Amino acid sequence: MKIAVVGGGAAGFFSAISIKESMPDADVYIFEKSDKLLSKVKISGGGRCNITNATADVKELVKNYPRGDKELISVFTRFSPADIINWFEYRGVKTKTEEDNRVFPVTDNSQTVIDCILNETKTKNIQIKLNHTIQEIRKENNGFIINFNRGEQIYFDKILVAQGGSKKQEAYEWIRNLGHTIINPVPSLFTFVLSQNIFSGLEGVSVPEVVITLKNGKCLAQRGSILITHGGVSGFGILKFSAFAARILNEKNYKFTFTINWIPEFTKEQICNKLFNFKNTTPNKIFGSASFFKIPSRLWKRLLQLSGIEADKKILEISNQTINKFVNELTEQHIDISGKNTNKEEFVTAGGVSLKEVNFKTMESKICPGIYFAGEVLDIDGVTGGFNFQSAWSTAWIAGKNVGKLN
């Protein structure tokens, strides 16, 4: 059997390897449109390669996928984070799990993962073709003819599509021509640019846990860390929020207002009581010099300033009414956003092949039998932390195990 795998990324390579594990005699080809292989693996985790996330409970794991969570329950039951960790460990790639459950090779070098995958590809005699862009696929008897940009026309019995996500609609055109619905791709996982740089001079300051909320018909809220950057805000909480609100923010052209609760672990009443108690017990204390809750002192002073409170005043000089207003700002500070920035060099899309048109037991197309899908080409995406790679490994493994079966 002759099988084409479209895409030279994590899902493409793992699909090809999975096929050869099930069908050692199959002729498997990986076609990559560029001259680079495993590019996202290379840059993931700042070059360390965040292989997966070690969340063991599948129901908890799928909560990290704004799109595809229901479909991934059965997928992760069959190929889990523990399975991909074992897969790499068996092949000599020792891993470590950090406090936030992100999994990395102990070398902290993505090249370790790339070398393992390429070695497995070579051992299994999988053919790699670079600079091959698909222009058209058409049904031919019991298989398919692929027309490439280089003028080649090649017959394959089956095709496994793992080309990844793309910003451009035209990248999906040949898939659409097969009869598939493409959900409009929009960016996911990005940072925010402030309309006014109210946090200028605080670059690098972070808060471990805030709640970010957008009121847009229904209330969208996410909890996580926030990091002040040059002209904007980032951090896990921001990235998670951007993923779950990806389509809404795209519709707003990334110009919107959200609120931050800087102290979500306490109610407004509890915060007020703590400040009033501080006022009663240490009335001569300078309000701006005190360190409250988990907010860094420099940020605390800026929040006071933004609320119209002089940071060098004694707390005795600040009225209870002013303190109450300040607490409202602490728990519902309005932040105006004028745009977005890509999260480092990583790019994730919300959108792709409609999940309704794929059989997740096999990853085969319901529209065009003999075509299979894996990875981000599907309308599946996760938050940062190894989740996108895990959905790629798992869907690729399932697709690879089933592509060789007779229909």
Buried (B, 14 or more C-beta within 10 A) or exposed (E): BBBBBBBBBBBBBBBBBBBBEBBEEBBBBBBBBEEEBBBBBBBBBEEBBBBBBBBEEBEEBBBBBBBBBEBBBEBBEEBBBEBBBEBBEEEEBEBEBBEEBBBBBEBEBBBBBBEBBBEBBEEBEBEBBEEBBBBEBEEEEEBBBBBBEEEEEBEBBBBBBBBBBBEEEEBBEBBEEBEBBBBEBBBBBBBBBBBEBBBEEBEEBBBEBBBBBBEBEEEBBBBBBBBBBEBBBBBBBBBBBBBBBBBBBBEBEBEBEBBBBBBBEBEBEEBBEBBBEBBEEEEEBBBBEBEBEEBBBBBBBBBBEEBEBEBEBBBEBBEEEBBBBBBBBBBBBEBEBBBBBEBBEBBBBBBBBBBEBBEBEBBBBEBBEBBBBBBBBBBBBBBBBBBBBBBBBBBBBBBBBBBBEEE
